[in-house]
């Protein structure tokens, strides 16, 4: 769990810890990084670490939560129904695969913490649902669980596919692959 106050000093020290973690990931596997390593690399004391985070994984959770919130907020701000460039998947993948964000998400995939990706999406889904509800694309009596689970399952599957295929595809290439797969499923009249 992360608990970072909304003040400049707290945000700065948390960001230093994140930056330190990203640097350490260049030379160590995530599971080998200790709080002492983080403290040394980030120049933030252990006490401050534990003031903000319970465990090292919480640093990734904190940043990925911010990435997802920003992606969904940007999506809603630019959303245009029936415009394929206004795809939710495009906005989320563009955020996740951006050079400044991708290492955090790759790490979650590599250490098989899909539960964090799932929870990060669930915690922020309301941003999109409120927008969809206002324009009639979602109704509160719809099955929320399936609405969100379908999208987050789709996202985690795509991210895993991207990682295991060597991280070569761009967002546009991924979207083309996904669209092609979707069309094949529809054409075959099979659900799965």
ZIKAJO-V161998 format. One record per backbone hydrogen bond with DSSP energy under -1.0 kcal/mol. NH is the residue of the N-H (numbers start at 1). CO is the residue of the C=O. E is the energy in kcal/mol with one decimal. If there is no record, write none. Layout:
BEGIN
nh	co	e
NH	CO	E
NH	CO	E
END
This chain:
BEGIN
nh	co	e
3	52	-2.9
7	5	-1.3
11	7	-2.6
12	8	-2.6
13	9	-2.6
14	10	-2.3
15	11	-2.3
16	12	-2.3
17	13	-2.0
18	14	-2.2
19	15	-2.9
20	16	-2.5
21	17	-2.4
22	18	-2.5
23	19	-2.0
24	20	-2.6
25	21	-2.1
26	23	-1.4
27	24	-1.8
28	24	-2.3
32	29	-2.0
33	30	-1.7
38	34	-2.3
39	35	-2.7
40	36	-2.5
41	37	-2.7
42	38	-2.6
43	39	-1.4
49	45	-2.2
50	46	-2.6
51	47	-1.2
52	48	-1.6
53	49	-3.2
54	1	-1.6
58	55	-1.2
59	56	-1.6
61	57	-2.2
62	58	-2.5
63	59	-2.2
64	60	-2.9
65	61	-2.1
66	62	-1.9
67	63	-2.7
68	64	-2.6
69	65	-2.5
70	66	-2.6
71	67	-2.5
72	68	-2.8
73	69	-2.4
74	70	-2.6
75	71	-2.2
76	72	-2.4
77	73	-2.2
78	74	-1.6
83	80	-1.3
86	83	-2.3
91	87	-2.0
92	88	-2.5
93	89	-2.9
94	90	-2.5
95	91	-1.9
96	92	-2.8
97	93	-3.0
101	98	-1.7
102	98	-2.6
105	101	-1.2
106	102	-3.0
107	103	-2.2
108	104	-1.8
109	105	-2.1
110	106	-3.1
111	107	-2.4
112	109	-1.3
113	108	-3.1
116	113	-1.1
117	113	-1.1
118	114	-2.7
119	115	-2.6
120	116	-2.8
121	117	-2.0
122	118	-2.6
123	119	-2.7
125	121	-1.3
127	124	-1.8
129	125	-2.6
130	126	-2.4
131	127	-1.0
132	128	-2.9
133	129	-2.8
134	130	-1.8
135	131	-1.2
136	133	-1.1
137	132	-2.7
142	139	-3.1
144	142	-1.4
147	143	-2.4
148	144	-2.7
149	145	-2.8
150	146	-2.3
151	147	-1.0
152	148	-2.7
153	149	-2.6
154	150	-2.0
155	151	-2.4
156	152	-2.7
157	153	-2.2
158	154	-2.3
159	155	-2.7
160	156	-2.4
161	157	-2.5
162	158	-2.6
163	159	-2.5
164	160	-2.8
165	161	-1.2
166	163	-1.3
167	162	-2.6
174	170	-2.6
175	171	-2.7
176	172	-2.1
177	173	-2.2
178	174	-2.8
179	175	-2.6
180	176	-2.3
181	177	-2.6
182	178	-2.7
183	179	-2.6
184	180	-2.1
185	181	-2.1
186	182	-2.3
187	183	-2.7
188	184	-1.9
190	185	-1.4
END
